[in-house]
Amino acid sequence: MSQHTALPGTGAEAGAELPDLLRRAARIPALRAKYPPLPATGPVRLTDLPPLTRQELAQATGEVLASGTQAAASLVWADGGTVGAPALSLLPDDMFAERVRDAWSPLGPSDVLVNLHSCERLRPDHHFFNRFAAASGAACLPLGPLPDGAQDAWLDFFARTGVTALSAPPETVARLAGAAGAGRPLPWLRTLLLGGTLHDTTSDALLADRFPYTRVWRLYGSPATGVVARHGPHCLSGVYHPLPHQLVEVVEGQLLVTTLDARRDPPLIRYATQERGEYAYCVCGAEGPAVRLSGPADPYFRLHGRAVSARELVDSALATGEATAAQVAVSRGQRVRLRVVLAPGVPDDHYTHDWIRYQVLESRLGLPSFVLDQPEVFDVVAVDRLDGAPLLTAEEF
């Protein structure tokens, strides 16, 4: 049976903003036929509208870009797809930083934030945290990834520079946690900002053990939606509060997001995210609704905070012409193994495996670039046959 939950405090009709969102959607050919004409009388019910798919959003974004009619100065980001068929999205140049800051305030004028997010592959988090620090009145060091082999020197530099806060992707947080566990604590770090347009699931217990004097603040979102929800130091594990400009519904366990800010173009109306969740209670005392995130929806899986489509990896492997079948396996330690049945005449050697791996990773816009240089994170193995239909399996290897 279909189950629908509109989070209390947001309203199933999206208030006065929905008619304007629908009028703006009608200007875009890809969305014109999707939504019915506005009624002459009576309210427009959000729940009467169909969900917006990733493919529909990508097509509408392409039409807005081609027409040059976006509502505000915007930046283009990639939520997956390939160079030839990208899943692009447009977000305002300020990334809604002021609106996020009004609801989520881990930084102030006395803080110095070092931003360790990378600018790679049209990912928005490096830009977002620069804007967020500025909106908070904090100083920002937009460093990017920690250089290999010089981590300790840079950590000493941060301490001397007066850094008090750090934003970083999950793979960098893992490096820092490992260094702390090996006797390299960070006593100057009072604030750690995780997530952004991804979902960092680094264990609360690990962070408390490795950074005992650090307050951890989290965000959840995607490149398609921007930042959707916030989590503070006193929130229950896995529970997030939707931001005021993001209306969140839970339909059959899947999160749908509607952005109520008029600068979002194309309008985001009931966008079907790749995340599953449920309505939740939180002890933090914050007003309004909350959701508990339970993981990506099939066939997506989480790779260092990014929702990656197993189907897209399989399609990329088959597109190389080197394989006739493929399947994705993901370990609990977030290692990915692409199993392939090689085409007749294709040699089963490490050159073939490396070539398929390179082609698959290079073509995908949603994958972090560090995976290309770390064979242990993503490898390719040849098998004689593939049993079963699942695109995604969880196991140890």
Legacy VTK file of the C-alpha trace (Angstrom):
# vtk DataFile Version 3.0
C-alpha trace
ASCII
DATASET POLYDATA
POINTS 397 float
0.000 0.000 0.000
1.289 3.457 -0.845
2.336 5.438 2.181
2.707 9.219 2.091
3.868 11.449 4.902
4.148 15.226 4.543
6.291 16.449 7.386
4.395 18.511 9.971
5.125 22.196 9.759
5.827 22.181 6.027
2.293 21.693 4.712
1.180 19.419 1.906
0.321 22.417 -0.270
3.722 24.200 -0.055
2.002 27.409 0.955
1.850 30.409 -1.369
5.034 29.451 -3.221
3.662 26.508 -5.212
1.576 28.447 -7.801
4.619 30.548 -8.690
6.786 27.430 -8.950
4.270 25.882 -11.346
4.020 29.032 -13.465
7.803 29.106 -13.820
7.909 25.386 -14.617
5.418 25.970 -17.450
8.047 28.125 -19.222
10.311 25.092 -19.669
9.388 22.681 -22.492
10.461 19.561 -20.571
8.116 20.445 -17.681
5.239 22.152 -19.500
3.208 18.989 -20.001
4.158 17.453 -16.668
2.051 19.684 -14.447
-1.655 20.465 -14.954
-2.839 24.075 -15.475
-3.429 26.041 -12.299
-7.067 25.814 -11.142
-9.189 28.940 -11.386
-10.203 28.580 -7.743
-9.038 26.602 -4.774
-5.590 25.642 -3.549
-2.988 23.680 -5.444
-2.161 20.501 -3.586
1.447 19.401 -3.743
0.452 15.780 -3.257
-1.599 15.867 -6.480
1.564 16.509 -8.524
3.793 13.732 -9.866
7.377 13.349 -8.595
10.179 14.882 -10.656
12.712 12.323 -11.827
16.455 12.776 -12.171
16.187 12.430 -15.951
13.445 15.074 -16.162
15.457 17.496 -14.052
18.529 16.979 -16.228
16.527 17.650 -19.408
14.884 20.760 -17.929
18.258 22.059 -16.737
19.690 21.626 -20.219
16.801 23.627 -21.696
17.247 26.456 -19.177
20.980 26.601 -19.940
20.357 26.598 -23.695
17.821 29.423 -23.422
19.865 31.546 -21.015
16.753 32.346 -18.987
17.800 31.184 -15.497
16.219 33.177 -12.683
19.499 34.237 -11.047
23.256 34.052 -11.418
23.827 30.343 -11.119
26.500 27.661 -11.031
26.287 24.347 -12.878
26.921 21.131 -10.953
26.872 17.443 -11.871
24.761 14.879 -10.043
26.013 11.952 -12.088
25.708 10.781 -15.644
28.558 10.886 -18.139
30.378 13.575 -20.051
28.236 12.647 -23.048
24.969 12.484 -21.094
25.407 14.499 -17.884
22.865 14.884 -15.087
23.368 18.597 -14.476
21.715 20.958 -12.020
21.723 24.713 -11.460
22.034 26.319 -8.030
22.218 30.041 -7.206
25.734 31.408 -6.984
25.402 31.906 -3.214
24.316 28.240 -2.784
21.575 29.450 -0.371
24.388 29.984 2.161
22.553 32.781 3.999
19.413 30.682 4.339
21.429 27.712 5.599
23.253 29.998 8.040
19.963 31.290 9.458
18.995 27.745 10.497
22.408 26.134 11.145
25.073 28.221 12.855
28.271 26.376 13.808
30.565 29.280 12.836
30.987 32.881 13.956
33.311 35.852 13.406
35.912 34.397 15.795
36.295 31.214 13.716
38.855 30.298 11.067
37.619 27.513 8.790
39.922 25.387 6.651
37.996 24.000 3.677
39.436 20.630 2.580
36.789 19.828 -0.033
38.037 19.417 -3.577
36.856 21.381 -6.616
36.944 18.213 -8.745
34.290 16.917 -11.111
31.734 19.695 -10.788
31.203 18.953 -7.098
29.731 21.927 -5.181
30.927 21.454 -1.591
34.197 23.393 -1.856
32.306 26.411 -3.185
29.458 26.004 -0.686
31.666 26.028 2.410
33.572 29.088 1.174
30.248 30.890 0.804
28.967 29.559 4.114
32.056 30.803 5.995
31.598 34.258 4.449
27.904 34.284 5.389
28.924 33.383 8.961
31.486 36.181 9.212
34.298 33.647 9.626
37.696 33.604 7.938
38.243 30.776 5.456
41.312 28.953 4.120
40.039 27.360 0.869
42.875 24.818 0.742
41.323 21.815 -0.971
42.580 18.247 -0.339
45.471 17.678 2.040
48.611 16.970 -0.003
49.866 13.384 0.231
52.977 12.987 2.359
52.709 16.421 3.965
49.722 15.982 6.254
51.548 16.639 9.529
53.161 19.818 8.208
49.795 21.189 7.130
48.174 20.288 10.453
50.934 22.232 12.214
50.269 25.129 9.826
46.572 25.090 10.723
47.394 25.231 14.432
49.776 28.165 13.971
47.255 30.004 11.756
44.541 29.832 14.399
42.236 27.404 12.608
39.254 26.473 14.798
37.004 24.662 12.321
37.364 22.208 9.486
35.112 21.057 6.624
36.147 17.934 4.734
34.809 15.010 2.691
34.545 11.550 4.305
37.843 10.244 2.883
39.754 13.159 4.426
37.946 12.777 7.744
39.027 9.125 7.733
42.669 10.203 7.223
42.493 12.676 10.083
40.795 10.152 12.372
43.517 7.652 11.562
46.212 10.209 12.366
44.506 11.053 15.669
44.352 7.362 16.532
48.086 7.076 15.806
48.928 9.826 18.268
48.335 12.999 16.208
45.419 14.694 18.039
43.957 18.031 16.957
43.372 19.951 20.210
42.774 23.221 18.316
39.832 21.785 16.359
36.632 22.872 18.097
34.210 22.510 15.164
33.962 19.827 12.462
31.544 20.368 9.537
30.518 17.210 7.680
28.339 16.578 4.656
27.000 19.326 2.419
25.659 18.142 -0.910
26.486 14.590 0.163
25.753 12.418 3.185
28.760 11.759 5.391
27.998 8.704 7.533
31.241 8.708 9.535
30.465 7.038 12.852
29.601 9.335 15.759
31.427 6.933 18.073
34.616 7.135 15.998
34.502 10.934 15.926
33.903 11.136 19.683
36.859 8.828 20.267
39.303 10.571 17.910
38.146 14.189 18.388
36.841 14.300 21.975
36.865 18.106 22.263
35.281 18.788 18.861
31.630 19.609 18.180
30.353 17.832 15.071
27.791 19.500 12.781
26.340 17.794 9.703
24.456 18.704 6.538
22.646 16.486 4.065
21.920 17.197 0.410
22.890 16.417 -3.162
24.225 18.353 -6.172
20.683 18.260 -7.593
18.917 19.647 -4.523
21.645 21.629 -2.810
21.738 21.362 0.974
18.426 19.925 2.182
18.656 19.349 5.931
20.794 20.082 8.974
22.032 18.177 12.030
23.532 19.669 15.184
25.700 18.331 18.010
22.628 17.507 20.117
20.603 15.733 17.407
19.986 12.004 17.449
22.228 9.943 15.194
21.023 9.920 11.589
18.294 12.512 12.226
18.177 15.723 10.155
15.930 18.797 10.183
14.813 20.127 6.753
15.893 23.709 6.079
13.108 26.311 5.876
13.407 26.692 2.086
13.338 22.919 1.510
10.026 21.099 1.815
10.565 17.373 2.415
8.032 14.565 1.967
8.393 10.856 2.586
6.540 8.763 -0.004
6.843 4.977 0.244
10.064 5.486 2.159
11.674 7.771 -0.444
12.471 11.441 0.190
10.917 13.998 -2.168
12.249 17.560 -2.056
10.582 20.814 -3.149
12.703 23.985 -3.090
10.589 27.004 -2.160
13.144 29.662 -3.145
12.226 31.431 -6.418
15.884 31.653 -7.466
16.006 27.907 -8.056
15.701 27.309 -11.798
14.357 25.020 -13.106
11.928 24.792 -10.192
12.442 21.716 -8.047
8.995 20.276 -7.330
8.729 16.918 -5.545
12.161 15.843 -6.769
12.678 12.126 -6.140
16.012 11.906 -4.344
18.150 8.793 -4.185
17.646 8.666 -0.403
15.325 6.615 1.768
14.109 7.751 5.161
11.257 8.156 7.595
9.717 10.803 9.794
11.587 10.943 13.106
11.637 12.489 16.546
14.708 14.449 17.696
15.733 15.390 21.235
17.609 18.574 20.265
14.654 20.869 20.899
14.615 22.384 17.406
11.208 23.410 16.117
9.717 21.754 13.072
9.959 18.310 11.521
12.834 15.863 11.308
13.714 12.857 9.165
15.889 9.843 9.792
17.971 8.923 6.738
18.289 5.185 6.208
20.441 4.942 3.085
20.332 5.296 -0.689
17.505 3.787 -2.702
18.281 0.825 -4.955
20.214 0.706 -7.302
22.278 3.461 -5.631
24.973 2.893 -3.036
27.057 5.184 -0.872
30.721 5.773 -1.785
32.395 8.189 0.642
29.225 10.218 0.972
28.255 10.229 -2.711
25.184 8.398 -3.989
26.448 6.360 -6.957
24.243 4.403 -9.350
25.231 0.753 -9.771
23.184 0.687 -12.989
25.254 3.528 -14.453
28.506 1.709 -13.609
27.214 -1.443 -15.289
26.144 0.511 -18.377
29.572 2.188 -18.572
31.327 -1.186 -18.355
29.202 -2.589 -21.183
29.785 0.558 -23.265
33.511 -0.205 -23.396
32.792 -3.216 -25.647
35.136 -5.311 -23.504
32.394 -6.944 -21.422
29.094 -8.680 -22.146
27.763 -8.543 -18.590
28.643 -6.718 -15.387
27.639 -6.498 -11.760
28.588 -4.220 -8.855
29.504 -5.512 -5.404
30.061 -3.179 -2.459
31.732 -4.170 0.797
30.801 -2.872 4.219
34.099 -1.005 4.185
32.950 0.931 1.068
35.142 -0.892 -1.399
33.609 -1.398 -4.829
34.202 -4.392 -7.064
32.985 -4.336 -10.661
32.573 -7.932 -11.855
32.596 -8.376 -15.617
32.127 -11.213 -18.085
34.653 -10.435 -20.797
33.624 -10.448 -24.447
34.953 -13.303 -26.639
38.579 -12.743 -27.590
39.240 -10.120 -24.918
42.315 -11.148 -22.874
41.796 -11.720 -19.178
44.760 -9.771 -17.805
45.448 -6.745 -15.633
45.768 -4.481 -18.682
42.165 -5.231 -19.656
40.953 -4.833 -16.081
42.767 -1.509 -15.694
41.436 -0.260 -19.020
37.816 -1.058 -18.103
38.322 0.526 -14.678
39.788 3.685 -16.187
37.042 4.012 -18.797
34.259 3.511 -16.258
35.669 5.931 -13.690
36.691 8.586 -16.204
33.250 8.668 -17.779
31.247 9.051 -14.560
30.682 12.626 -13.382
29.379 11.597 -9.973
32.507 9.785 -8.812
35.249 11.487 -6.787
38.542 11.737 -8.628
40.545 10.168 -5.795
39.050 6.767 -6.728
41.063 6.776 -9.972
44.306 6.691 -7.992
43.265 4.124 -5.377
42.876 0.619 -6.842
41.933 -0.775 -3.434
38.773 1.374 -3.377
37.473 0.358 -6.818
38.706 -2.662 -8.756
37.604 -4.770 -11.720
37.607 -8.578 -11.746
36.692 -10.965 -14.562
34.318 -13.871 -13.868
33.019 -16.689 -16.045
29.372 -15.909 -15.375
27.149 -13.741 -13.197
24.334 -15.346 -11.232
21.250 -13.507 -10.107
19.704 -10.239 -11.127
20.897 -7.799 -8.445
22.999 -4.917 -9.636
24.210 -4.298 -6.133
25.384 -6.781 -3.517
26.863 -6.224 -0.055
29.614 -8.564 1.040
33.172 -8.734 2.283
36.174 -9.042 -0.031
LINES 1 398
397 0 1 2 3 4 5 6 7 8 9 10 11 12 13 14 15 16 17 18 19 20 21 22 23 24 25 26 27 28 29 30 31 32 33 34 35 36 37 38 39 40 41 42 43 44 45 46 47 48 49 50 51 52 53 54 55 56 57 58 59 60 61 62 63 64 65 66 67 68 69 70 71 72 73 74 75 76 77 78 79 80 81 82 83 84 85 86 87 88 89 90 91 92 93 94 95 96 97 98 99 100 101 102 103 104 105 106 107 108 109 110 111 112 113 114 115 116 117 118 119 120 121 122 123 124 125 126 127 128 129 130 131 132 133 134 135 136 137 138 139 140 141 142 143 144 145 146 147 148 149 150 151 152 153 154 155 156 157 158 159 160 161 162 163 164 165 166 167 168 169 170 171 172 173 174 175 176 177 178 179 180 181 182 183 184 185 186 187 188 189 190 191 192 193 194 195 196 197 198 199 200 201 202 203 204 205 206 207 208 209 210 211 212 213 214 215 216 217 218 219 220 221 222 223 224 225 226 227 228 229 230 231 232 233 234 235 236 237 238 239 240 241 242 243 244 245 246 247 248 249 250 251 252 253 254 255 256 257 258 259 260 261 262 263 264 265 266 267 268 269 270 271 272 273 274 275 276 277 278 279 280 281 282 283 284 285 286 287 288 289 290 291 292 293 294 295 296 297 298 299 300 301 302 303 304 305 306 307 308 309 310 311 312 313 314 315 316 317 318 319 320 321 322 323 324 325 326 327 328 329 330 331 332 333 334 335 336 337 338 339 340 341 342 343 344 345 346 347 348 349 350 351 352 353 354 355 356 357 358 359 360 361 362 363 364 365 366 367 368 369 370 371 372 373 374 375 376 377 378 379 380 381 382 383 384 385 386 387 388 389 390 391 392 393 394 395 396
